[in-house]
Protein backbone atom coordinates (compact mmCIF):
# COMPACT_ATOMS: atom_id res chain seq x y z
CA UNK A 1 0.00 0.00 0.00
CA UNK A 2 2.83 2.41 0.76
CA UNK A 3 4.35 1.87 -2.71
CA UNK A 4 1.20 3.11 -4.41
CA UNK A 5 1.36 6.54 -2.74
CA UNK A 6 5.08 6.81 -3.42
CA UNK A 7 4.78 6.31 -7.20
CA UNK A 8 2.81 9.52 -7.97
CA UNK A 9 5.27 11.50 -5.86
CA UNK A 10 8.20 9.99 -7.74
CA UNK A 11 6.56 10.80 -11.10
CA UNK A 12 5.89 14.38 -10.00
CA UNK A 13 9.47 15.08 -8.91
CA UNK A 14 10.87 13.30 -11.96
CA UNK A 15 8.82 15.48 -14.32
CA UNK A 16 9.81 18.57 -12.34
CA UNK A 17 13.51 17.76 -12.78
CA UNK A 18 13.11 17.12 -16.50
CA UNK A 19 11.31 20.46 -16.95
CA UNK A 20 14.07 22.34 -15.16
CA UNK A 21 16.78 20.93 -17.42
CA UNK A 22 15.63 23.08 -20.35
CA UNK A 23 16.62 26.34 -18.64
CA UNK A 24 20.24 27.36 -18.70
CA UNK A 25 21.79 29.23 -15.79
CA UNK A 26 23.04 31.79 -18.34
CA UNK A 27 19.58 32.83 -19.53
CA UNK A 28 18.12 36.20 -18.69
CA UNK A 29 14.68 37.60 -19.36
CA UNK A 30 13.56 37.07 -22.96
CA UNK A 31 14.14 40.09 -25.19
CA UNK A 32 10.42 40.34 -25.91
CA UNK A 33 9.77 40.88 -22.17
CA UNK A 34 12.43 43.59 -21.97
CA UNK A 35 11.09 45.33 -25.07
CA UNK A 36 7.46 45.20 -23.92
CA UNK A 37 8.49 46.57 -20.52
CA UNK A 38 10.25 49.51 -22.20
CA UNK A 39 7.21 50.11 -24.42
CA UNK A 40 4.82 49.97 -21.48
CA UNK A 41 6.80 52.48 -19.45
CA UNK A 42 7.10 54.86 -22.39
CA UNK A 43 3.35 54.65 -22.94
CA UNK A 44 2.15 54.93 -19.34
CA UNK A 45 5.08 56.92 -17.91
CA UNK A 46 4.96 54.59 -14.90
CA UNK A 47 7.00 51.55 -14.07
CA UNK A 48 6.44 48.71 -11.67
CA UNK A 49 8.71 46.52 -9.61
CA UNK A 50 8.39 43.91 -12.36
CA UNK A 51 9.79 46.35 -14.92
CA UNK A 52 12.68 47.21 -12.65
CA UNK A 53 13.36 43.53 -12.01
CA UNK A 54 13.45 42.82 -15.75
CA UNK A 55 15.84 45.72 -16.34
CA UNK A 56 18.08 44.72 -13.41
CA UNK A 57 18.51 41.27 -14.93
CA UNK A 58 19.00 42.47 -18.51
CA UNK A 59 21.87 44.99 -18.51
CA UNK A 60 22.93 45.93 -22.03
CA UNK A 61 19.82 44.32 -23.51
CA UNK A 62 17.79 47.26 -22.15
CA UNK A 63 19.68 49.68 -24.42
CA UNK A 64 18.91 47.49 -27.43
CA UNK A 65 15.22 47.37 -26.47
CA UNK A 66 15.18 51.16 -26.12
CA UNK A 67 16.74 51.70 -29.55
CA UNK A 68 14.32 49.26 -31.16
CA UNK A 69 11.28 50.73 -29.40
CA UNK A 70 11.73 54.49 -29.61
CA UNK A 71 11.83 56.19 -33.03
CA UNK A 72 15.02 58.17 -33.60
CA UNK A 73 13.16 61.48 -33.95
CA UNK A 74 11.59 61.03 -30.47
CA UNK A 75 14.52 59.60 -28.54
CA UNK A 76 16.16 62.97 -27.93
CA UNK A 77 13.13 64.76 -26.45
CA UNK A 78 13.89 65.74 -22.83
CA UNK A 79 10.98 63.72 -21.40
CA UNK A 80 12.01 60.57 -23.24
CA UNK A 81 15.71 61.06 -22.39
CA UNK A 82 14.83 61.29 -18.68
CA UNK A 83 12.89 58.02 -18.86
CA UNK A 84 15.67 56.34 -20.84
CA UNK A 85 18.28 57.41 -18.29
CA UNK A 86 16.15 55.97 -15.49
CA UNK A 87 15.83 52.65 -17.31
CA UNK A 88 19.58 52.50 -17.96
CA UNK A 89 20.42 53.31 -14.35
CA UNK A 90 18.11 50.51 -13.26
CA UNK A 91 19.66 48.14 -15.79
CA UNK A 92 23.14 48.79 -14.37
CA UNK A 93 22.25 49.01 -10.67
CA UNK A 94 23.94 45.70 -9.77
CA UNK A 95 25.56 44.10 -12.82
CA UNK A 96 27.75 41.54 -11.08
CA UNK A 97 24.90 40.10 -9.01
CA UNK A 98 21.77 40.84 -11.03
CA UNK A 99 22.54 40.64 -14.74
CA UNK A 100 22.07 37.00 -15.59
CA UNK A 101 23.76 36.71 -18.98
CA UNK A 102 27.51 37.47 -18.95
CA UNK A 103 27.27 38.91 -22.47
CA UNK A 104 24.90 41.61 -21.16
CA UNK A 105 27.35 42.68 -18.44
CA UNK A 106 29.40 44.70 -20.94
CA UNK A 107 27.77 48.09 -21.61
CA UNK A 108 28.69 48.40 -25.30
CA UNK A 109 25.19 49.21 -26.58
CA UNK A 110 24.43 51.31 -23.52
CA UNK A 111 27.50 53.50 -24.03
CA UNK A 112 26.69 53.86 -27.75
CA UNK A 113 23.15 54.96 -26.86
CA UNK A 114 24.41 57.44 -24.27
CA UNK A 115 26.93 58.86 -26.75
CA UNK A 116 24.15 59.26 -29.32
CA UNK A 117 21.92 61.01 -26.80
CA UNK A 118 24.75 63.33 -25.72
CA UNK A 119 25.58 64.26 -29.32
CA UNK A 120 21.95 65.01 -30.19
CA UNK A 121 20.83 66.98 -27.13
CA UNK A 122 21.70 70.32 -25.61
CA UNK A 123 21.42 71.99 -22.26
CA UNK A 124 21.26 70.54 -18.75
CA UNK A 125 20.13 67.12 -19.96
CA UNK A 126 23.66 66.54 -21.28
CA UNK A 127 25.06 66.61 -17.73
CA UNK A 128 22.48 63.99 -16.72
CA UNK A 129 23.56 61.85 -19.68
CA UNK A 130 27.22 62.26 -18.66
CA UNK A 131 26.37 61.35 -15.08
CA UNK A 132 24.55 58.21 -16.24
CA UNK A 133 27.50 57.29 -18.48
CA UNK A 134 29.91 57.56 -15.53
CA UNK A 135 27.52 55.52 -13.36
CA UNK A 136 27.27 52.74 -15.96
CA UNK A 137 31.04 52.58 -16.46
CA UNK A 138 31.64 52.48 -12.70
CA UNK A 139 29.03 49.76 -12.20
CA UNK A 140 30.50 47.71 -15.05
CA UNK A 141 33.94 48.39 -13.52
CA UNK A 142 35.31 49.97 -16.68
CA UNK A 143 37.73 52.82 -16.19
CA UNK A 144 38.18 55.37 -18.97
VOPAGU-2260 file (C-alpha; in pm, 1 decimal, decimal comma):
REM VOPAGU-2260
SITE   aa  ch    i         X         Y         Z
SITE  UNK   A    0       0,0       0,0       0,0
SITE  UNK   A    1     283,4     241,4      75,6
SITE  UNK   A    2     435,4     187,3    -271,2
SITE  UNK   A    3     119,7     311,0    -440,7
SITE  UNK   A    4     135,6     653,8    -274,1
SITE  UNK   A    5     508,4     681,1    -341,9
SITE  UNK   A    6     477,6     630,8    -720,3
SITE  UNK   A    7     281,4     951,6    -797,5
SITE  UNK   A    8     526,6    1149,8    -585,6
SITE  UNK   A    9     819,8     998,9    -773,6
SITE  UNK   A   10     656,4    1079,6   -1109,7
SITE  UNK   A   11     588,7    1437,6    -999,9
SITE  UNK   A   12     946,9    1507,5    -891,1
SITE  UNK   A   13    1086,6    1330,1   -1196,5
SITE  UNK   A   14     882,4    1547,8   -1431,5
SITE  UNK   A   15     981,4    1856,5   -1234,5
SITE  UNK   A   16    1350,9    1776,4   -1278,0
SITE  UNK   A   17    1311,2    1712,1   -1649,6
SITE  UNK   A   18    1130,6    2045,7   -1694,9
SITE  UNK   A   19    1406,7    2233,5   -1516,2
SITE  UNK   A   20    1677,7    2093,0   -1742,3
SITE  UNK   A   21    1562,8    2308,3   -2035,3
SITE  UNK   A   22    1661,9    2634,1   -1863,8
SITE  UNK   A   23    2023,6    2735,8   -1870,3
SITE  UNK   A   24    2178,5    2922,7   -1578,7
SITE  UNK   A   25    2303,9    3178,6   -1833,5
SITE  UNK   A   26    1958,0    3283,0   -1952,8
SITE  UNK   A   27    1812,4    3619,6   -1868,9
SITE  UNK   A   28    1468,3    3760,0   -1936,0
SITE  UNK   A   29    1356,0    3706,8   -2295,9
SITE  UNK   A   30    1414,1    4008,6   -2519,2
SITE  UNK   A   31    1041,6    4034,1   -2590,5
SITE  UNK   A   32     977,1    4087,8   -2217,2
SITE  UNK   A   33    1242,5    4359,5   -2197,3
SITE  UNK   A   34    1108,5    4532,7   -2507,3
SITE  UNK   A   35     745,9    4519,8   -2391,6
SITE  UNK   A   36     849,0    4656,8   -2051,9
SITE  UNK   A   37    1024,6    4950,6   -2220,0
SITE  UNK   A   38     721,1    5010,8   -2442,4
SITE  UNK   A   39     482,0    4997,1   -2148,2
SITE  UNK   A   40     680,3    5247,9   -1944,5
SITE  UNK   A   41     709,8    5485,7   -2238,7
SITE  UNK   A   42     334,5    5465,3   -2293,6
SITE  UNK   A   43     214,6    5492,5   -1933,8
SITE  UNK   A   44     508,4    5691,5   -1791,1
SITE  UNK   A   45     496,4    5458,8   -1490,1
SITE  UNK   A   46     700,5    5154,7   -1406,6
SITE  UNK   A   47     643,7    4870,8   -1166,8
SITE  UNK   A   48     870,6    4651,8    -961,1
SITE  UNK   A   49     838,6    4391,1   -1235,5
SITE  UNK   A   50     978,5    4635,2   -1491,7
SITE  UNK   A   51    1267,6    4720,7   -1264,7
SITE  UNK   A   52    1336,4    4352,5   -1200,9
SITE  UNK   A   53    1344,7    4281,5   -1574,7
SITE  UNK   A   54    1584,3    4572,2   -1633,7
SITE  UNK   A   55    1807,9    4472,0   -1341,1
SITE  UNK   A   56    1850,6    4127,1   -1492,6
SITE  UNK   A   57    1900,2    4247,4   -1851,2
SITE  UNK   A   58    2187,4    4499,0   -1850,8
SITE  UNK   A   59    2293,5    4593,3   -2203,0
SITE  UNK   A   60    1982,2    4431,6   -2350,8
SITE  UNK   A   61    1779,5    4725,6   -2214,5
SITE  UNK   A   62    1967,7    4967,9   -2441,9
SITE  UNK   A   63    1891,0    4748,6   -2743,2
SITE  UNK   A   64    1522,2    4737,4   -2647,5
SITE  UNK   A   65    1518,1    5116,4   -2611,7
SITE  UNK   A   66    1673,9    5169,5   -2954,9
SITE  UNK   A   67    1431,7    4925,9   -3116,5
SITE  UNK   A   68    1127,6    5072,8   -2940,2
SITE  UNK   A   69    1173,1    5448,9   -2961,5
SITE  UNK   A   70    1182,6    5619,0   -3303,4
SITE  UNK   A   71    1502,1    5817,3   -3359,9
SITE  UNK   A   72    1316,1    6147,5   -3394,9
SITE  UNK   A   73    1159,2    6102,7   -3047,3
SITE  UNK   A   74    1451,9    5959,8   -2853,7
SITE  UNK   A   75    1616,0    6297,3   -2792,7
SITE  UNK   A   76    1313,4    6475,7   -2645,2
SITE  UNK   A   77    1388,7    6573,6   -2283,4
SITE  UNK   A   78    1098,0    6372,5   -2139,9
SITE  UNK   A   79    1201,0    6056,7   -2324,4
SITE  UNK   A   80    1570,6    6105,5   -2239,1
SITE  UNK   A   81    1482,5    6128,7   -1868,2
SITE  UNK   A   82    1288,8    5802,3   -1886,1
SITE  UNK   A   83    1566,6    5634,1   -2084,2
SITE  UNK   A   84    1827,8    5740,7   -1829,4
SITE  UNK   A   85    1614,7    5597,4   -1548,7
SITE  UNK   A   86    1582,9    5265,5   -1730,8
SITE  UNK   A   87    1957,6    5249,8   -1795,7
SITE  UNK   A   88    2042,2    5330,9   -1434,9
SITE  UNK   A   89    1811,5    5051,3   -1325,9
SITE  UNK   A   90    1966,3    4814,0   -1579,3
SITE  UNK   A   91    2313,7    4879,4   -1437,1
SITE  UNK   A   92    2224,6    4901,0   -1067,2
SITE  UNK   A   93    2393,5    4569,7    -976,7
SITE  UNK   A   94    2555,6    4410,0   -1281,8
SITE  UNK   A   95    2775,3    4154,2   -1108,0
SITE  UNK   A   96    2489,9    4009,6    -901,0
SITE  UNK   A   97    2176,7    4084,1   -1103,0
SITE  UNK   A   98    2254,1    4063,5   -1474,2
SITE  UNK   A   99    2206,9    3699,7   -1558,6
SITE  UNK   A  100    2375,8    3670,7   -1897,8
SITE  UNK   A  101    2751,3    3746,6   -1895,1
SITE  UNK   A  102    2727,4    3891,0   -2247,1
SITE  UNK   A  103    2490,3    4161,3   -2116,4
SITE  UNK   A  104    2735,1    4268,3   -1843,5
SITE  UNK   A  105    2940,1    4469,7   -2093,6
SITE  UNK   A  106    2776,9    4809,3   -2161,5
SITE  UNK   A  107    2868,9    4839,9   -2530,2
SITE  UNK   A  108    2519,0    4921,3   -2658,1
SITE  UNK   A  109    2442,6    5130,8   -2351,7
SITE  UNK   A  110    2749,9    5350,1   -2403,4
SITE  UNK   A  111    2668,7    5385,7   -2775,0
SITE  UNK   A  112    2315,5    5495,5   -2686,3
SITE  UNK   A  113    2440,7    5744,0   -2426,8
SITE  UNK   A  114    2693,2    5885,8   -2675,2
SITE  UNK   A  115    2414,5    5925,5   -2931,9
SITE  UNK   A  116    2192,3    6100,5   -2679,9
SITE  UNK   A  117    2474,6    6332,5   -2572,3
SITE  UNK   A  118    2557,9    6426,2   -2932,1
SITE  UNK   A  119    2194,6    6500,9   -3019,0
SITE  UNK   A  120    2082,7    6697,7   -2713,3
SITE  UNK   A  121    2170,0    7032,0   -2561,4
SITE  UNK   A  122    2142,1    7199,1   -2226,1
SITE  UNK   A  123    2125,6    7054,4   -1875,3
SITE  UNK   A  124    2013,0    6711,9   -1995,8
SITE  UNK   A  125    2366,3    6653,7   -2127,9
SITE  UNK   A  126    2506,1    6661,1   -1773,4
SITE  UNK   A  127    2247,6    6399,0   -1672,5
SITE  UNK   A  128    2356,0    6185,1   -1967,7
SITE  UNK   A  129    2721,9    6225,9   -1866,4
SITE  UNK   A  130    2636,9    6134,6   -1508,2
SITE  UNK   A  131    2455,4    5820,9   -1624,0
SITE  UNK   A  132    2749,7    5728,6   -1847,9
SITE  UNK   A  133    2990,9    5755,7   -1553,0
SITE  UNK   A  134    2751,7    5552,2   -1336,2
SITE  UNK   A  135    2727,2    5273,7   -1595,9
SITE  UNK   A  136    3103,5    5257,9   -1645,7
SITE  UNK   A  137    3163,8    5247,8   -1270,4
SITE  UNK   A  138    2903,4    4975,9   -1220,4
SITE  UNK   A  139    3049,9    4770,7   -1504,8
SITE  UNK   A  140    3394,4    4839,2   -1352,3
SITE  UNK   A  141    3530,7    4997,0   -1668,4
SITE  UNK   A  142    3773,2    5282,1   -1619,4
SITE  UNK   A  143    3818,1    5536,8   -1897,0
